[in-house]
Amino acid sequence: MLKEQHRVIHKLALSLDAVIIGASFLIASNFAYVEEIDGIYSAPSVEDYLPLLVFLIPLWIITLKGFGAYDSMREKGFGRLFWTILEASLVATLIFTAAAFYLELGILTRKFVTVFFAAAVLLQTAEKFLVLQFLRSARRRGLNFRVLLIVGSGPRAREFSEVIDSHPEWGQKILGFIDEEEMRGRAVGQGRVIGTFDEMPRILEENVVDEVVFLMPRKWLSRLEEYVRVCEKIGVKATIAVDFFDTAIAKPVVKEVEGWPLLTFDTTPQDFFSLSLKRILDVVGAAAGLIVLSPLFLVIALAIKLASPGPVFFSQVRSGLRGRPFRILKFRTMIVNAEAKLKELQALNELEGPVFKIKNDPRITWIGRLLRKTSLDELPQLINVLKGDMSLVGPRPPLPSEVERYERWQRRRLSMRPGITCIHEVVAHNNKDFNVWMKMDLEYIDNWHFGLDLKLIARTVLAVVRGTGC
């Protein structure tokens, strides 16, 4: 019965979205192309653009499905649904715009695309909100609910049951808990232990159970396969909690490679869409920067040549993502044999940790001081960004010799692609404590989102304009 209801709801959702995309298209075409002729407003005929809808509606449905808009909404909040719709609509709009541009369709205008995108997002959001409220109201009244059987009765099982019980709008009810014989009848939250592991097949056969949730302690993992096979044989969904290990930062991710299910613990951001936006920003920003700033490159190159003999650019091996070596590019700000004189100045180092910096470095040329003060010496790294060695924003790439002296916890800053600017460069540029830098880099990694990059880029530009460095 529940599966039939799910299929009906799924088909209804697909139909509503198809109608909404068609309506959004008509709204955009009428709003964007309406013309006044002799005081009469006219719009293009629907028949003129009907073939486009045949392409557009399936495209939008497929994109929404790919982003999970048609997955179960039981545990989803409205905010999560909205972002799913926004991201899927943005991708679908970009694909449609690219196709329309390639096919040289006259309908492609900024006004049309803007109105169409806005209408589609707003109407879909309103539709999903109303459906979500309707379903939650029905579940609160005991309709369209699912029955769970929880294997385990320890603290994790109790905490999980409390979450389920606190959200009646999810439409989930707990039949009971499974544990060892001595735990029979024990109260767990609002439920009780109703049987043992050996009795699980009988319980599944005699009761309505939609899903078995395994929240077993690690010592029972060797028995897990047997009970999952019981669920498989009876035809009941089996869900396994993957918090087997008490990781402080790493988040579990389940993926499949040629039929092999793999459980991964990763400390870096996994939002594919946002990471794709980050890379797009890198490529577009670096390419635009190189084109716009090319006259400045020529002026700086000439000044470097006049200041001292030697090449315009300085190239040095740095450690990139996961420690991969690459050659970073900068405008040369020092005399040619600066690296050879480093040992002589090592005792004057003003920073703590495996990095070197002194305020009045005698190796820096007069133009070099100006370039460093304004951070213009970093501009050639836009080439590194285009090549994929760096990003516009990320932890600064260290020297391999510095990485060799890292403490174990500090190496995690290499888990994200290095950047031209970073959080400590704009927040604590004058702080000389190396550990503070490291902690800020890790804070950036742990809390990264696309908006943070935009914020740091804006603050970097402001610092460069002010001449305070970045």
Secondary structure as a PSIPRED ss2 file (coil, helix, strand):
# PSIPRED VFORMAT (PSIPRED V4.0)

   1 M C   1.000  0.000  0.000
   2 L H   0.000  1.000  0.000
   3 K H   0.000  1.000  0.000
   4 E H   0.000  1.000  0.000
   5 Q H   0.000  1.000  0.000
   6 H H   0.000  1.000  0.000
   7 R H   0.000  1.000  0.000
   8 V H   0.000  1.000  0.000
   9 I H   0.000  1.000  0.000
  10 H H   0.000  1.000  0.000
  11 K H   0.000  1.000  0.000
  12 L H   0.000  1.000  0.000
  13 A H   0.000  1.000  0.000
  14 L H   0.000  1.000  0.000
  15 S H   0.000  1.000  0.000
  16 L H   0.000  1.000  0.000
  17 D H   0.000  1.000  0.000
  18 A H   0.000  1.000  0.000
  19 V H   0.000  1.000  0.000
  20 I H   0.000  1.000  0.000
  21 I H   0.000  1.000  0.000
  22 G H   0.000  1.000  0.000
  23 A H   0.000  1.000  0.000
  24 S H   0.000  1.000  0.000
  25 F H   0.000  1.000  0.000
  26 L H   0.000  1.000  0.000
  27 I H   0.000  1.000  0.000
  28 A H   0.000  1.000  0.000
  29 S H   0.000  1.000  0.000
  30 N H   0.000  1.000  0.000
  31 F H   0.000  1.000  0.000
  32 A H   0.000  1.000  0.000
  33 Y H   0.000  1.000  0.000
  34 V C   1.000  0.000  0.000
  35 E E   0.000  0.000  1.000
  36 E E   0.000  0.000  1.000
  37 I E   0.000  0.000  1.000
  38 D C   1.000  0.000  0.000
  39 G C   1.000  0.000  0.000
  40 I E   0.000  0.000  1.000
  41 Y E   0.000  0.000  1.000
  42 S E   0.000  0.000  1.000
  43 A C   1.000  0.000  0.000
  44 P C   1.000  0.000  0.000
  45 S C   1.000  0.000  0.000
  46 V H   0.000  1.000  0.000
  47 E H   0.000  1.000  0.000
  48 D H   0.000  1.000  0.000
  49 Y H   0.000  1.000  0.000
  50 L H   0.000  1.000  0.000
  51 P H   0.000  1.000  0.000
  52 L H   0.000  1.000  0.000
  53 L H   0.000  1.000  0.000
  54 V H   0.000  1.000  0.000
  55 F H   0.000  1.000  0.000
  56 L H   0.000  1.000  0.000
  57 I H   0.000  1.000  0.000
  58 P H   0.000  1.000  0.000
  59 L H   0.000  1.000  0.000
  60 W H   0.000  1.000  0.000
  61 I H   0.000  1.000  0.000
  62 I H   0.000  1.000  0.000
  63 T H   0.000  1.000  0.000
  64 L H   0.000  1.000  0.000
  65 K H   0.000  1.000  0.000
  66 G H   0.000  1.000  0.000
  67 F C   1.000  0.000  0.000
  68 G C   1.000  0.000  0.000
  69 A C   1.000  0.000  0.000
  70 Y C   1.000  0.000  0.000
  71 D C   1.000  0.000  0.000
  72 S C   1.000  0.000  0.000
  73 M C   1.000  0.000  0.000
  74 R C   1.000  0.000  0.000
  75 E C   1.000  0.000  0.000
  76 K C   1.000  0.000  0.000
  77 G C   1.000  0.000  0.000
  78 F H   0.000  1.000  0.000
  79 G H   0.000  1.000  0.000
  80 R H   0.000  1.000  0.000
  81 L H   0.000  1.000  0.000
  82 F H   0.000  1.000  0.000
  83 W H   0.000  1.000  0.000
  84 T H   0.000  1.000  0.000
  85 I H   0.000  1.000  0.000
  86 L H   0.000  1.000  0.000
  87 E H   0.000  1.000  0.000
  88 A H   0.000  1.000  0.000
  89 S H   0.000  1.000  0.000
  90 L H   0.000  1.000  0.000
  91 V H   0.000  1.000  0.000
  92 A H   0.000  1.000  0.000
  93 T H   0.000  1.000  0.000
  94 L H   0.000  1.000  0.000
  95 I H   0.000  1.000  0.000
  96 F H   0.000  1.000  0.000
  97 T H   0.000  1.000  0.000
  98 A H   0.000  1.000  0.000
  99 A H   0.000  1.000  0.000
 100 A H   0.000  1.000  0.000
 101 F H   0.000  1.000  0.000
 102 Y H   0.000  1.000  0.000
 103 L C   1.000  0.000  0.000
 104 E C   1.000  0.000  0.000
 105 L C   1.000  0.000  0.000
 106 G C   1.000  0.000  0.000
 107 I C   1.000  0.000  0.000
 108 L C   1.000  0.000  0.000
 109 T C   1.000  0.000  0.000
 110 R H   0.000  1.000  0.000
 111 K H   0.000  1.000  0.000
 112 F H   0.000  1.000  0.000
 113 V H   0.000  1.000  0.000
 114 T H   0.000  1.000  0.000
 115 V H   0.000  1.000  0.000
 116 F H   0.000  1.000  0.000
 117 F H   0.000  1.000  0.000
 118 A H   0.000  1.000  0.000
 119 A H   0.000  1.000  0.000
 120 A H   0.000  1.000  0.000
 121 V H   0.000  1.000  0.000
 122 L H   0.000  1.000  0.000
 123 L H   0.000  1.000  0.000
 124 Q H   0.000  1.000  0.000
 125 T H   0.000  1.000  0.000
 126 A H   0.000  1.000  0.000
 127 E H   0.000  1.000  0.000
 128 K H   0.000  1.000  0.000
 129 F H   0.000  1.000  0.000
 130 L H   0.000  1.000  0.000
 131 V H   0.000  1.000  0.000
 132 L H   0.000  1.000  0.000
 133 Q H   0.000  1.000  0.000
 134 F H   0.000  1.000  0.000
 135 L H   0.000  1.000  0.000
 136 R H   0.000  1.000  0.000
 137 S H   0.000  1.000  0.000
 138 A H   0.000  1.000  0.000
 139 R H   0.000  1.000  0.000
 140 R H   0.000  1.000  0.000
 141 R C   1.000  0.000  0.000
 142 G C   1.000  0.000  0.000
 143 L C   1.000  0.000  0.000
 144 N C   1.000  0.000  0.000
 145 F C   1.000  0.000  0.000
 146 R E   0.000  0.000  1.000
 147 V E   0.000  0.000  1.000
 148 L E   0.000  0.000  1.000
 149 L E   0.000  0.000  1.000
 150 I E   0.000  0.000  1.000
 151 V E   0.000  0.000  1.000
 152 G C   1.000  0.000  0.000
 153 S C   1.000  0.000  0.000
 154 G C   1.000  0.000  0.000
 155 P H   0.000  1.000  0.000
 156 R H   0.000  1.000  0.000
 157 A H   0.000  1.000  0.000
 158 R H   0.000  1.000  0.000
 159 E H   0.000  1.000  0.000
 160 F H   0.000  1.000  0.000
 161 S H   0.000  1.000  0.000
 162 E H   0.000  1.000  0.000
 163 V H   0.000  1.000  0.000
 164 I H   0.000  1.000  0.000
 165 D H   0.000  1.000  0.000
 166 S C   1.000  0.000  0.000
 167 H C   1.000  0.000  0.000
 168 P H   0.000  1.000  0.000
 169 E H   0.000  1.000  0.000
 170 W H   0.000  1.000  0.000
 171 G C   1.000  0.000  0.000
 172 Q E   0.000  0.000  1.000
 173 K E   0.000  0.000  1.000
 174 I E   0.000  0.000  1.000
 175 L E   0.000  0.000  1.000
 176 G E   0.000  0.000  1.000
 177 F E   0.000  0.000  1.000
 178 I E   0.000  0.000  1.000
 179 D C   1.000  0.000  0.000
 180 E C   1.000  0.000  0.000
 181 E H   0.000  1.000  0.000
 182 E H   0.000  1.000  0.000
 183 M H   0.000  1.000  0.000
 184 R C   1.000  0.000  0.000
 185 G C   1.000  0.000  0.000
 186 R C   1.000  0.000  0.000
 187 A E   0.000  0.000  1.000
 188 V E   0.000  0.000  1.000
 189 G C   1.000  0.000  0.000
 190 Q C   1.000  0.000  0.000
 191 G E   0.000  0.000  1.000
 192 R E   0.000  0.000  1.000
 193 V E   0.000  0.000  1.000
 194 I E   0.000  0.000  1.000
 195 G E   0.000  0.000  1.000
 196 T C   1.000  0.000  0.000
 197 F C   1.000  0.000  0.000
 198 D C   1.000  0.000  0.000
 199 E C   1.000  0.000  0.000
 200 M H   0.000  1.000  0.000
 201 P H   0.000  1.000  0.000
 202 R H   0.000  1.000  0.000
 203 I H   0.000  1.000  0.000
 204 L H   0.000  1.000  0.000
 205 E H   0.000  1.000  0.000
 206 E H   0.000  1.000  0.000
 207 N C   1.000  0.000  0.000
 208 V C   1.000  0.000  0.000
 209 V C   1.000  0.000  0.000
 210 D C   1.000  0.000  0.000
 211 E E   0.000  0.000  1.000
 212 V E   0.000  0.000  1.000
 213 V E   0.000  0.000  1.000
 214 F E   0.000  0.000  1.000
 215 L C   1.000  0.000  0.000
 216 M C   1.000  0.000  0.000
 217 P C   1.000  0.000  0.000
 218 R H   0.000  1.000  0.000
 219 K H   0.000  1.000  0.000
 220 W H   0.000  1.000  0.000
 221 L H   0.000  1.000  0.000
 222 S H   0.000  1.000  0.000
 223 R H   0.000  1.000  0.000
 224 L H   0.000  1.000  0.000
 225 E H   0.000  1.000  0.000
 226 E H   0.000  1.000  0.000
 227 Y H   0.000  1.000  0.000
 228 V H   0.000  1.000  0.000
 229 R H   0.000  1.000  0.000
 230 V H   0.000  1.000  0.000
 231 C H   0.000  1.000  0.000
 232 E H   0.000  1.000  0.000
 233 K H   0.000  1.000  0.000
 234 I H   0.000  1.000  0.000
 235 G C   1.000  0.000  0.000
 236 V C   1.000  0.000  0.000
 237 K E   0.000  0.000  1.000
 238 A E   0.000  0.000  1.000
 239 T E   0.000  0.000  1.000
 240 I E   0.000  0.000  1.000
 241 A C   1.000  0.000  0.000
 242 V C   1.000  0.000  0.000
 243 D C   1.000  0.000  0.000
 244 F C   1.000  0.000  0.000
 245 F C   1.000  0.000  0.000
 246 D C   1.000  0.000  0.000
 247 T C   1.000  0.000  0.000
 248 A C   1.000  0.000  0.000
 249 I C   1.000  0.000  0.000
 250 A C   1.000  0.000  0.000
 251 K E   0.000  0.000  1.000
 252 P E   0.000  0.000  1.000
 253 V E   0.000  0.000  1.000
 254 V E   0.000  0.000  1.000
 255 K E   0.000  0.000  1.000
 256 E E   0.000  0.000  1.000
 257 V E   0.000  0.000  1.000
 258 E C   1.000  0.000  0.000
 259 G C   1.000  0.000  0.000
 260 W E   0.000  0.000  1.000
 261 P E   0.000  0.000  1.000
 262 L E   0.000  0.000  1.000
 263 L E   0.000  0.000  1.000
 264 T E   0.000  0.000  1.000
 265 F E   0.000  0.000  1.000
 266 D E   0.000  0.000  1.000
 267 T C   1.000  0.000  0.000
 268 T C   1.000  0.000  0.000
 269 P C   1.000  0.000  0.000
 270 Q C   1.000  0.000  0.000
 271 D C   1.000  0.000  0.000
 272 F H   0.000  1.000  0.000
 273 F H   0.000  1.000  0.000
 274 S H   0.000  1.000  0.000
 275 L H   0.000  1.000  0.000
 276 S H   0.000  1.000  0.000
 277 L H   0.000  1.000  0.000
 278 K H   0.000  1.000  0.000
 279 R H   0.000  1.000  0.000
 280 I H   0.000  1.000  0.000
 281 L H   0.000  1.000  0.000
 282 D H   0.000  1.000  0.000
 283 V H   0.000  1.000  0.000
 284 V H   0.000  1.000  0.000
 285 G H   0.000  1.000  0.000
 286 A H   0.000  1.000  0.000
 287 A H   0.000  1.000  0.000
 288 A H   0.000  1.000  0.000
 289 G H   0.000  1.000  0.000
 290 L H   0.000  1.000  0.000
 291 I H   0.000  1.000  0.000
 292 V H   0.000  1.000  0.000
 293 L C   1.000  0.000  0.000
 294 S H   0.000  1.000  0.000
 295 P H   0.000  1.000  0.000
 296 L H   0.000  1.000  0.000
 297 F H   0.000  1.000  0.000
 298 L H   0.000  1.000  0.000
 299 V H   0.000  1.000  0.000
 300 I H   0.000  1.000  0.000
 301 A H   0.000  1.000  0.000
 302 L H   0.000  1.000  0.000
 303 A H   0.000  1.000  0.000
 304 I H   0.000  1.000  0.000
 305 K H   0.000  1.000  0.000
 306 L H   0.000  1.000  0.000
 307 A H   0.000  1.000  0.000
 308 S C   1.000  0.000  0.000
 309 P C   1.000  0.000  0.000
 310 G C   1.000  0.000  0.000
 311 P C   1.000  0.000  0.000
 312 V C   1.000  0.000  0.000
 313 F E   0.000  0.000  1.000
 314 F E   0.000  0.000  1.000
 315 S E   0.000  0.000  1.000
 316 Q E   0.000  0.000  1.000
 317 V E   0.000  0.000  1.000
 318 R E   0.000  0.000  1.000
 319 S E   0.000  0.000  1.000
 320 G C   1.000  0.000  0.000
 321 L H   0.000  1.000  0.000
 322 R H   0.000  1.000  0.000
 323 G H   0.000  1.000  0.000
 324 R C   1.000  0.000  0.000
 325 P E   0.000  0.000  1.000
 326 F E   0.000  0.000  1.000
 327 R E   0.000  0.000  1.000
 328 I E   0.000  0.000  1.000
 329 L E   0.000  0.000  1.000
 330 K E   0.000  0.000  1.000
 331 F E   0.000  0.000  1.000
 332 R C   1.000  0.000  0.000
 333 T C   1.000  0.000  0.000
 334 M E   0.000  0.000  1.000
 335 I C   1.000  0.000  0.000
 336 V C   1.000  0.000  0.000
 337 N C   1.000  0.000  0.000
 338 A C   1.000  0.000  0.000
 339 E H   0.000  1.000  0.000
 340 A H   0.000  1.000  0.000
 341 K H   0.000  1.000  0.000
 342 L H   0.000  1.000  0.000
 343 K H   0.000  1.000  0.000
 344 E H   0.000  1.000  0.000
 345 L H   0.000  1.000  0.000
 346 Q H   0.000  1.000  0.000
 347 A H   0.000  1.000  0.000
 348 L H   0.000  1.000  0.000
 349 N C   1.000  0.000  0.000
 350 E C   1.000  0.000  0.000
 351 L C   1.000  0.000  0.000
 352 E C   1.000  0.000  0.000
 353 G C   1.000  0.000  0.000
 354 P C   1.000  0.000  0.000
 355 V C   1.000  0.000  0.000
 356 F C   1.000  0.000  0.000
 357 K C   1.000  0.000  0.000
 358 I C   1.000  0.000  0.000
 359 K C   1.000  0.000  0.000
 360 N C   1.000  0.000  0.000
 361 D C   1.000  0.000  0.000
 362 P C   1.000  0.000  0.000
 363 R C   1.000  0.000  0.000
 364 I E   0.000  0.000  1.000
 365 T C   1.000  0.000  0.000
 366 W H   0.000  1.000  0.000
 367 I H   0.000  1.000  0.000
 368 G H   0.000  1.000  0.000
 369 R H   0.000  1.000  0.000
 370 L H   0.000  1.000  0.000
 371 L H   0.000  1.000  0.000
 372 R H   0.000  1.000  0.000
 373 K H   0.000  1.000  0.000
 374 T H   0.000  1.000  0.000
 375 S C   1.000  0.000  0.000
 376 L H   0.000  1.000  0.000
 377 D H   0.000  1.000  0.000
 378 E H   0.000  1.000  0.000
 379 L C   1.000  0.000  0.000
 380 P C   1.000  0.000  0.000
 381 Q H   0.000  1.000  0.000
 382 L H   0.000  1.000  0.000
 383 I H   0.000  1.000  0.000
 384 N H   0.000  1.000  0.000
 385 V H   0.000  1.000  0.000
 386 L H   0.000  1.000  0.000
 387 K H   0.000  1.000  0.000
 388 G C   1.000  0.000  0.000
 389 D C   1.000  0.000  0.000
 390 M C   1.000  0.000  0.000
 391 S E   0.000  0.000  1.000
 392 L E   0.000  0.000  1.000
 393 V E   0.000  0.000  1.000
 394 G C   1.000  0.000  0.000
 395 P C   1.000  0.000  0.000
 396 R C   1.000  0.000  0.000
 397 P C   1.000  0.000  0.000
 398 P C   1.000  0.000  0.000
 399 L C   1.000  0.000  0.000
 400 P H   0.000  1.000  0.000
 401 S H   0.000  1.000  0.000
 402 E H   0.000  1.000  0.000
 403 V H   0.000  1.000  0.000
 404 E C   1.000  0.000  0.000
 405 R C   1.000  0.000  0.000
 406 Y C   1.000  0.000  0.000
 407 E C   1.000  0.000  0.000
 408 R H   0.000  1.000  0.000
 409 W H   0.000  1.000  0.000
 410 Q H   0.000  1.000  0.000
 411 R H   0.000  1.000  0.000
 412 R H   0.000  1.000  0.000
 413 R H   0.000  1.000  0.000
 414 L H   0.000  1.000  0.000
 415 S H   0.000  1.000  0.000
 416 M C   1.000  0.000  0.000
 417 R C   1.000  0.000  0.000
 418 P C   1.000  0.000  0.000
 419 G E   0.000  0.000  1.000
 420 I E   0.000  0.000  1.000
 421 T E   0.000  0.000  1.000
 422 C C   1.000  0.000  0.000
 423 I H   0.000  1.000  0.000
 424 H H   0.000  1.000  0.000
 425 E H   0.000  1.000  0.000
 426 V H   0.000  1.000  0.000
 427 V H   0.000  1.000  0.000
 428 A C   1.000  0.000  0.000
 429 H C   1.000  0.000  0.000
 430 N C   1.000  0.000  0.000
 431 N C   1.000  0.000  0.000
 432 K C   1.000  0.000  0.000
 433 D C   1.000  0.000  0.000
 434 F H   0.000  1.000  0.000
 435 N H   0.000  1.000  0.000
 436 V H   0.000  1.000  0.000
 437 W H   0.000  1.000  0.000
 438 M H   0.000  1.000  0.000
 439 K H   0.000  1.000  0.000
 440 M H   0.000  1.000  0.000
 441 D H   0.000  1.000  0.000
 442 L H   0.000  1.000  0.000
 443 E H   0.000  1.000  0.000
 444 Y H   0.000  1.000  0.000
 445 I H   0.000  1.000  0.000
 446 D H   0.000  1.000  0.000
 447 N C   1.000  0.000  0.000
 448 W C   1.000  0.000  0.000
 449 H C   1.000  0.000  0.000
 450 F H   0.000  1.000  0.000
 451 G H   0.000  1.000  0.000
 452 L H   0.000  1.000  0.000
 453 D H   0.000  1.000  0.000
 454 L H   0.000  1.000  0.000
 455 K H   0.000  1.000  0.000
 456 L H   0.000  1.000  0.000
 457 I H   0.000  1.000  0.000
 458 A H   0.000  1.000  0.000
 459 R H   0.000  1.000  0.000
 460 T H   0.000  1.000  0.000
 461 V H   0.000  1.000  0.000
 462 L H   0.000  1.000  0.000
 463 A H   0.000  1.000  0.000
 464 V H   0.000  1.000  0.000
 465 V H   0.000  1.000  0.000
 466 R H   0.000  1.000  0.000
 467 G C   1.000  0.000  0.000
 468 T C   1.000  0.000  0.000
 469 G C   1.000  0.000  0.000
 470 C C   1.000  0.000  0.000
